[in-house]
Amino acid sequence: MRPRSQTIGTLGRAPARVTRPPALAPAPVVPPQPPPPERGAVRRWLRSAMFDNLGLKFLSMVLAVTVFLLVNTDKDRETTVRVGVSYTLPEDRVLVSERVDDVQVTIKGSWRRLRKFDPREVDRVHLDLRRATAGDIAISKDMIHLPSGVAITSISPRYIRVAFDKRLDKIVEIAPAVTGRPQHGYQVDEIKPLRATVKLRGAEGMLAALASVRTQEISLEGRTESFVAETEVIPPEGVECVGNTRISVQIRIDEALVTRKLPGVGVAVRGDGDLSRWTVSPAQVDVTLTGALLAVEKARASLVPVVKATPDARPREVEITIEGVPPGVGVKLSPEHAKLVPAKPPAPAVPPRAP
C-alpha cells in the first residue's frame, strides 16, 4: 500500500500555490544634469563669436559684398544730366528769341557705366543757324555723343524755337550815370563825357528805340572838387559795343549858390550917448542874402541891421547897414532906410486929489 500523498500526486493534483510579492516597476532613468555655467561664460562666448578668427570673418564679408555687387551691377539704371547748347548765328541777323543754354538728357546704362560717366566730358549740342529760318529746331539723339554702353532715353526740350531780326549798327550818345551827392554846400555844375558817342550793334527793332546808352555809376558822395572819372559803357542785353567801351567823364563840382530871405530882422541903434532915447521906424526889416550856401548859413546867425545915431536930436532919415556878413555874400534890405526919432519923455506924474 502506497502512501496517501503519493496517490494524490499520481492522480494529477496540482501542487499547492506559493504566494509571491508583486514585482516593482523599474525607476525612470534621469539624465545627468550639466553643471551650472561658470560666471562670465556668456560674455566669453559672445566675445569669442565676434572676435575669434577675425580675418576669416572679414574675408567672408568682402566676398559676400563682391558677389552682391557683381550680381546687381549688370542691371540697367537711369540718370539725368544737363548738356550745354552752343549756337552759330548768321552775320546779318540777330537771334531775338529766348536763348536755351542747356537741355536735360536722361541716359540709361549699367551701374558700373553710369558710375564712371562724367557729364562734363560730353560735347555741347551745336546748332548751326546760319541758314535756318524762324521756327522750331529739333534736338535729336545723334547730336549728343555719349560713351559706349550708355544710351539716351529722352531729351527735354526736344525743340528750340528761334526767331531772327536784322542786324544793324547805330551811333548813340553816352549818358554818364552817377550816384550819391557832393558834400553839403557843394553842387554838380557839369557832367561831360570826353567821348560823346559810341557805336552799338544789335537787332533793328531794339536799336530803333535806343537814343543813348548809360555807363557804370560814378560816385559823387562827399565830393568837394572837380575830377575826371574812368568808367565803361553798359549796353542793353542783346546789344554790343563796337570798339572800346571805356570812356572818361569830366565832372565839375563847385560851391552851391543860394538866395535866402530873412523876414522881420530887428534893427539896432549904434552910436555915442544914451541910445535908449532913440526909436527906429520901422523897427524890423527884411534881409535877402545871396552867395555860397555855407557862407549864407554862417551870415544868418551873425548879421545885424544897424542905424547910426548922432548927437543931433532932430528926427531924420538914416541908412540901414548890415554888420556881421562875411565877404562874398550879397545883401539886400527892404526897406533900405529908416527914420530915427527921439523917444518921447515920459508924462509927469499927476498928484492924487485930496478927498
Stockholm file with secondary structure:
# STOCKHOLM 1.0

chainA/1-355         MRPRSQTIGTLGRAPARVTRPPALAPAPVVPPQPPPPERGAVRRWLRSAMFDNLGLKFLSMVLAVTVFLLVNTDKDRETTVRVGVSYTLPEDRVLVSERVDDVQVTIKGSWRRLRKFDPREVDRVHLDLRRATAGDIAISKDMIHLPSGVAITSISPRYIRVAFDKRLDKIVEIAPAVTGRPQHGYQVDEIKPLRATVKLRGAEGMLAALASVRTQEISLEGRTESFVAETEVIPPEGVECVGNTRISVQIRIDEALVTRKLPGVGVAVRGDGDLSRWTVSPAQVDVTLTGALLAVEKARASLVPVVKATPDARPREVEITIEGVPPGVGVKLSPEHAKLVPAKPPAPAVPPRAP
#=GR chainA/1-355 SS CCCHHHHHHHTTCCCCCCCCCCCCCCCCCCCCCCCCCCTTHHHHHHHHHHHTTHHHHHHHHHHHHHHHHHHHTTSEEEEEEEEEEEEECCTTEEECSCCCCEEEEEEEEEHHHHHHCCGGGSCCEEEECTTCCSEEEECCGGGSCCCTTCEEEEEESSEEEECEEEEEEEEEEEECCEESCCCTTEEEEEEEESSCEEEEEEEHHHHHTCCEEEBCCEECTTCCSCEEEEEEBCCCTTCEEESCCEEEEEEEEEECEEEEEEEEEECEEESSSCGGGEEEESSEEEEEEEEEHHHHHHHHHHCEEEEECCSCCSCEEEECEEESCCTTCEEEEESSEEEEEECCCCCCCCCCCCC
#=GC SS_cons         CCCHHHHHHHTTCCCCCCCCCCCCCCCCCCCCCCCCCCTTHHHHHHHHHHHTTHHHHHHHHHHHHHHHHHHHTTSEEEEEEEEEEEEECCTTEEECSCCCCEEEEEEEEEHHHHHHCCGGGSCCEEEECTTCCSEEEECCGGGSCCCTTCEEEEEESSEEEECEEEEEEEEEEEECCEESCCCTTEEEEEEEESSCEEEEEEEHHHHHTCCEEEBCCEECTTCCSCEEEEEEBCCCTTCEEESCCEEEEEEEEEECEEEEEEEEEECEEESSSCGGGEEEESSEEEEEEEEEHHHHHHHHHHCEEEEECCSCCSCEEEECEEESCCTTCEEEEESSEEEEEECCCCCCCCCCCCC
//
